[in-house]
């Protein structure tokens, strides 16, 4: 018998036990690596989002240079027609901050200027749509065109994942009043439906936004405007400050500029959600808070506590 024949006789494949051991080891490695990969993906999304927010800040600066130092309002719903880059707004078709600064970021139509699903799909690749961790809201399942402001096909085109702070002059929050920690009443000193075009708000210059290193200009948001719900009056506030609504928008409410009972900053955008208390309400315990804020001086910070959201809007967290 030749050596090659003897070698062939002794050759054999893996046994079933050996294969099961290898498969088990691979499964364990996958179980160990997947959470790390998921966390790395989330961190990468947060970094890209922060980069995009910085670019959004540059669009505000460029708008100010072209408009005598003024920043755009958060919303403009004039009683008469108002033209932005060849598109007419007015009455039931308000212009939002994205529409004002779009020319400095893209040649595509954005926000309420979008009328076609194909335009909406292209707009989602711009810095104004929002961060990569924001998938957008789909019209349907209780979210309709009438309560989302604008849609093209099945895509909501108004809520793009970033919101603008409409309070440049809000004074330091402090206890007292009815209810406590509220904004000014009647929309005074708010960049919302400004005069003289029509409305009760005001056009503000960039330099009028006080405490620019601490005040939010834009942030990860669930609506076009930013707000942070007042906290309960207790000395032991949880990380989330108050129960937050989920991002599925199945029970969407209008982000009223005078509503102190909602938080439109997306606290868990780059973290993880806690358990649900109800169909659209999250627990204040558990989960991981992580969201990006673009401040008025142009820097971006990734925040990890609910009080950071409150401070960036209302300036002083109640003690």
BELVENVEN-V777421 format. One record per residue. N is the residue number from 1. PSI is psi in whole degrees, 0 to 359 (NA if undefined). BURIAL is # if it has 9 or more other ideal C-beta (glycine too) atoms within 8 Angstrom, else .. D_CENTER is the distance of its C-alpha to the mean C-alpha in whole Angstrom. Layout:
n | psi | burial | d_center
N | PSI | BURIAL | D_CENTER
N | PSI | BURIAL | D_CENTER
This chain:
n | psi | burial | d_center
1 | 131 | . | 77
2 | 158 | . | 75
3 | 323 | . | 72
4 | 324 | . | 69
5 | 317 | . | 70
6 | 322 | # | 70
7 | 321 | . | 67
8 | 325 | . | 66
9 | 327 | . | 67
10 | 348 | . | 65
11 | 137 | . | 62
12 | 160 | . | 59
13 | 185 | . | 56
14 | 144 | . | 53
15 | 165 | . | 54
16 | 320 | . | 52
17 | 317 | . | 51
18 | 318 | . | 50
19 | 318 | # | 47
20 | 323 | . | 46
21 | 316 | . | 46
22 | 316 | # | 44
23 | 320 | . | 41
24 | 318 | . | 41
25 | 317 | . | 40
26 | 318 | . | 38
27 | 319 | . | 36
28 | 318 | . | 36
29 | 319 | . | 34
30 | 317 | . | 32
31 | 326 | . | 31
32 | 321 | . | 30
33 | 327 | . | 29
34 | 312 | . | 26
35 | 322 | . | 24
36 | 319 | . | 24
37 | 320 | . | 23
38 | 318 | . | 20
39 | 320 | . | 19
40 | 322 | . | 20
41 | 318 | . | 18
42 | 318 | # | 15
43 | 320 | # | 16
44 | 321 | . | 16
45 | 321 | # | 13
46 | 321 | # | 11
47 | 316 | . | 14
48 | 320 | # | 13
49 | 316 | # | 10
50 | 320 | # | 11
51 | 318 | . | 14
52 | 322 | # | 12
53 | 323 | # | 10
54 | 320 | # | 14
55 | 324 | # | 15
56 | 319 | # | 13
57 | 323 | # | 14
58 | 325 | # | 18
59 | 324 | # | 17
60 | 319 | # | 17
61 | 319 | # | 20
62 | 322 | # | 22
63 | 317 | # | 21
64 | 320 | # | 23
65 | 328 | . | 26
66 | 353 | . | 27
67 | 47 | . | 26
68 | 34 | . | 29
69 | 0 | . | 26
70 | 144 | # | 24
71 | 157 | # | 20
72 | 157 | # | 19
73 | 164 | # | 18
74 | 320 | # | 15
75 | 144 | # | 17
76 | 114 | # | 20
77 | 75 | # | 22
78 | 155 | # | 26
79 | 338 | . | 29
80 | 171 | . | 30
81 | 141 | . | 29
82 | 129 | # | 27
83 | 129 | . | 27
84 | 114 | # | 24
85 | 43 | . | 25
86 | 1 | . | 28
87 | 131 | # | 26
88 | 131 | . | 27
89 | 158 | # | 24
90 | 156 | # | 26
91 | 243 | . | 26
92 | 3 | . | 24
93 | 76 | . | 22
94 | 158 | # | 20
95 | 142 | # | 19
96 | 170 | # | 15
97 | 327 | # | 14
98 | 323 | # | 13
99 | 327 | # | 17
100 | 320 | # | 18
101 | 358 | # | 17
102 | 323 | # | 17
103 | 338 | . | 21
104 | 356 | . | 20
105 | 330 | # | 18
106 | 160 | # | 20
107 | 356 | . | 22
108 | 158 | # | 21
109 | 142 | # | 20
110 | 167 | # | 16
111 | 223 | # | 14
112 | 358 | # | 17
113 | 343 | # | 20
114 | 132 | # | 19
115 | 349 | . | 22
116 | 147 | . | 23
117 | 326 | # | 21
118 | 322 | . | 23
119 | 323 | # | 21
120 | 320 | # | 18
121 | 320 | . | 18
122 | 323 | # | 19
123 | 333 | # | 16
124 | 348 | # | 14
125 | 2 | . | 15
126 | 164 | # | 14
127 | 341 | # | 12
128 | 346 | # | 11
129 | 323 | # | 10
130 | 183 | # | 7
131 | 163 | # | 7
132 | 343 | . | 10
133 | 358 | # | 9
134 | 119 | # | 7
135 | 347 | . | 10
136 | 164 | # | 10
137 | 134 | # | 12
138 | 132 | # | 16
139 | 129 | # | 18
140 | 164 | . | 20
141 | 34 | . | 21
142 | 344 | . | 21
143 | 110 | # | 18
144 | 166 | . | 20
145 | 327 | . | 20
146 | 331 | . | 21
147 | 13 | # | 18
148 | 355 | # | 15
149 | 315 | . | 17
150 | 147 | # | 17
151 | 155 | # | 18
152 | 110 | # | 20
153 | 237 | . | 22
154 | 8 | . | 20
155 | 128 | # | 16
156 | 125 | # | 14
157 | 356 | # | 14
158 | 312 | # | 12
159 | 102 | # | 9
160 | 6 | # | 8
161 | 346 | # | 4
162 | 142 | # | 4
163 | 158 | # | 6
164 | 140 | # | 9
165 | 126 | # | 12
166 | 23 | # | 15
167 | 86 | # | 17
168 | 336 | # | 19
169 | 13 | . | 22
170 | 126 | # | 21
171 | 170 | . | 24
172 | 131 | . | 24
173 | 145 | # | 23
174 | 160 | . | 27
175 | 154 | . | 28
176 | 170 | . | 30
177 | 179 | . | 30
178 | 105 | . | 29
179 | 170 | . | 27
180 | 156 | # | 26
181 | 30 | # | 23
182 | 167 | . | 22
183 | 175 | # | 21
184 | 153 | . | 24
185 | 161 | . | 25
186 | 16 | . | 26
187 | 15 | # | 23
188 | 145 | . | 25
189 | 40 | . | 23
190 | 142 | # | 20
191 | 62 | # | 19
192 | 122 | # | 19
193 | 61 | # | 21
194 | 158 | # | 24
195 | 162 | # | 27
196 | 358 | . | 30
197 | 326 | # | 28
198 | 132 | # | 28
199 | 190 | # | 26
200 | 357 | # | 26
201 | 196 | # | 23
202 | 148 | . | 24
203 | 131 | # | 24
204 | 145 | # | 23
205 | 154 | # | 24
206 | 322 | # | 22
207 | 347 | . | 24
208 | 348 | . | 24
209 | 102 | # | 21
210 | 157 | . | 22
211 | 57 | . | 22
212 | 336 | # | 20
213 | 347 | . | 19
214 | 341 | . | 18
215 | 131 | # | 16
216 | 140 | # | 12
217 | 309 | # | 12
218 | 161 | # | 8
219 | 167 | # | 6
220 | 120 | # | 2
221 | 161 | # | 3
222 | 354 | # | 5
223 | 183 | # | 7
224 | 341 | # | 9
225 | 158 | # | 10
226 | 141 | # | 9
227 | 157 | # | 11
228 | 121 | # | 13
229 | 144 | # | 16
230 | 141 | # | 19
231 | 161 | # | 20
232 | 154 | . | 24
233 | 80 | . | 27
234 | 154 | . | 28
235 | 346 | . | 28
236 | 80 | . | 27
237 | 135 | # | 23
238 | 168 | . | 21
239 | 319 | . | 18
240 | 357 | # | 16
241 | 302 | # | 18
242 | 163 | # | 18
243 | 134 | # | 17
244 | 153 | # | 14
245 | 153 | # | 13
246 | 168 | # | 12
247 | 6 | . | 10
248 | 345 | . | 13
249 | 27 | # | 13
250 | 336 | # | 17
251 | 68 | . | 17
252 | 135 | # | 15
253 | 157 | . | 16
254 | 134 | . | 16
255 | 76 | # | 13
256 | 137 | . | 17
257 | 353 | # | 17
258 | 10 | . | 19
259 | 119 | . | 18
260 | 8 | # | 18
261 | 29 | . | 18
262 | 156 | # | 14
263 | 114 | # | 11
264 | 353 | # | 8
265 | 132 | # | 6
266 | 90 | # | 5
267 | 329 | # | 8
268 | 18 | # | 10
269 | 314 | # | 7
270 | 14 | # | 10
271 | 229 | # | 13
272 | 144 | . | 15
273 | 142 | . | 15
274 | 179 | # | 18
275 | 160 | . | 20
276 | 140 | # | 20
277 | 328 | . | 22
278 | 189 | . | 22
279 | 325 | . | 21
280 | 18 | # | 17
281 | 134 | # | 17
282 | 153 | # | 17
283 | 153 | # | 19
284 | 346 | # | 19
285 | 150 | . | 21
286 | 180 | . | 20
287 | 183 | # | 17
288 | 117 | . | 16
289 | 132 | # | 13
290 | 116 | # | 11
291 | 154 | # | 8
292 | 141 | # | 8
293 | 130 | # | 9
294 | 118 | # | 11
295 | 164 | # | 14
296 | 341 | # | 16
297 | 359 | . | 19
298 | 349 | # | 17
299 | 157 | . | 16
300 | 139 | # | 13
301 | 141 | . | 13
302 | 114 | # | 12
303 | 149 | # | 13
304 | 15 | . | 14
305 | 143 | . | 15
306 | 331 | # | 14
307 | 335 | # | 16
308 | 324 | # | 15
309 | 315 | # | 12
310 | 313 | # | 15
311 | 322 | # | 17
312 | 340 | # | 14
313 | 311 | # | 14
314 | 1 | # | 18
315 | 319 | # | 19
316 | 118 | . | 22
317 | 130 | # | 21
318 | 136 | # | 24
319 | NA | . | 27
